[in-house]
């Protein structure tokens, strides 16, 4: 057990480095996105969701290219990209249905 902890402590991507704590903090973004799944798509900001998709896409590449590779950061941003793309498609569908309903004179439901 002590040997495992020592390897974690001395690793170039171990718990003493930003290679560890940066991704740990970023999981909060993923959790917030998962919580927002239950909210109406009307509440989703298309601009912010698009920005988050671009942010996670860029940082996935960074996590892959940095040496040593940061698999924890890559996983975190892949999860965030998935959540944000889901929100973006919800928003697009809502806006399309809203536009169609307005043309037909109906009320929009999320």
C-alpha positions as CSV (number, residue, x, y, z in Angstrom):
1,X,0.0,0.0,0.0
2,X,2.8,2.4,0.9
3,X,4.5,1.6,-2.4
4,X,1.4,2.5,-4.4
5,X,1.1,5.8,-2.5
6,X,4.7,6.5,-3.1
7,X,4.4,5.9,-6.8
8,X,1.4,8.2,-7.0
9,X,3.2,10.9,-5.0
10,X,6.4,10.7,-7.1
11,X,4.7,10.3,-10.5
12,X,5.1,13.2,-13.0
13,X,1.3,13.2,-13.2
14,X,0.7,12.4,-9.6
15,X,-1.2,14.1,-6.8
16,X,1.4,16.8,-6.3
17,X,1.0,18.2,-9.8
18,X,-1.4,20.3,-11.8
19,X,-1.7,17.3,-14.1
20,X,-3.8,15.8,-11.4
21,X,-5.6,18.7,-9.7
22,X,-6.6,20.5,-12.9
23,X,-8.7,17.6,-14.2
24,X,-10.1,17.0,-10.8
25,X,-11.4,20.6,-10.7
26,X,-12.7,20.3,-14.2
27,X,-14.9,17.4,-13.3
28,X,-17.1,20.0,-11.6
29,X,-18.0,21.4,-15.1
30,X,-19.0,17.9,-16.2
31,X,-21.2,17.4,-13.0
32,X,-22.8,20.8,-13.6
33,X,-23.7,19.8,-17.1
34,X,-25.1,16.5,-16.0
35,X,-27.3,18.3,-13.4
36,X,-28.5,20.7,-16.1
37,X,-29.9,17.8,-18.2
38,X,-33.1,18.0,-16.2
39,X,-33.6,21.7,-17.0
40,X,-35.7,22.9,-19.9
41,X,-33.8,23.4,-23.2
42,X,-35.1,27.0,-23.2
43,X,-32.6,27.6,-20.3
44,X,-29.6,26.4,-22.3
45,X,-27.4,29.1,-23.7
46,X,-26.4,28.2,-27.2
47,X,-23.4,30.6,-27.2
48,X,-22.0,29.3,-23.9
49,X,-22.6,25.7,-24.8
50,X,-20.8,26.2,-28.1
51,X,-17.9,27.9,-26.3
52,X,-17.7,24.9,-23.8
53,X,-17.6,22.5,-26.8
54,X,-14.8,24.4,-28.3
55,X,-13.0,24.6,-25.0
56,X,-13.2,20.9,-24.3
57,X,-12.2,20.1,-27.9
58,X,-9.1,22.2,-27.6
59,X,-8.1,20.8,-24.2
60,X,-8.6,17.2,-25.4
61,X,-5.9,17.9,-28.0
62,X,-3.7,19.6,-25.3
63,X,-4.1,16.7,-23.0
64,X,-3.1,14.3,-25.8
65,X,-0.1,16.4,-26.9
66,X,1.4,17.4,-23.5
67,X,4.2,15.2,-22.2
68,X,3.6,13.1,-20.2
69,X,0.1,12.5,-21.7
70,X,-2.6,13.5,-19.3
71,X,-5.2,10.8,-19.7
72,X,-7.2,12.2,-16.7
73,X,-7.6,15.6,-18.4
74,X,-8.4,13.9,-21.7
75,X,-11.2,11.8,-20.1
76,X,-12.6,14.8,-18.3
77,X,-12.8,16.9,-21.4
78,X,-14.2,14.0,-23.5
79,X,-17.0,13.6,-20.9
80,X,-17.6,17.4,-21.0
81,X,-17.7,17.4,-24.8
82,X,-20.3,14.7,-24.7
83,X,-22.5,16.5,-22.2
84,X,-22.2,19.8,-24.0
85,X,-23.0,18.4,-27.4
86,X,-26.1,16.8,-25.9
87,X,-27.1,20.2,-24.5
88,X,-26.4,21.8,-27.9
89,X,-28.6,19.3,-29.7
90,X,-31.4,19.9,-27.2
91,X,-31.2,23.6,-27.7
92,X,-31.2,23.3,-31.5
93,X,-34.2,20.9,-31.5
94,X,-36.1,23.3,-29.1
95,X,-35.4,26.3,-31.3
96,X,-36.4,24.4,-34.5
97,X,-39.6,23.2,-32.8
98,X,-40.3,26.7,-31.5
99,X,-39.9,28.2,-34.9
100,X,-42.2,25.5,-36.5
101,X,-44.8,26.0,-33.8
102,X,-44.8,29.8,-34.2
103,X,-45.3,29.4,-38.0
104,X,-48.3,27.1,-37.3
105,X,-49.6,29.3,-34.4
106,X,-49.1,26.7,-31.6
107,X,-47.6,27.0,-28.2
108,X,-44.1,25.5,-27.7
109,X,-43.4,22.8,-25.2
110,X,-39.9,21.8,-24.2
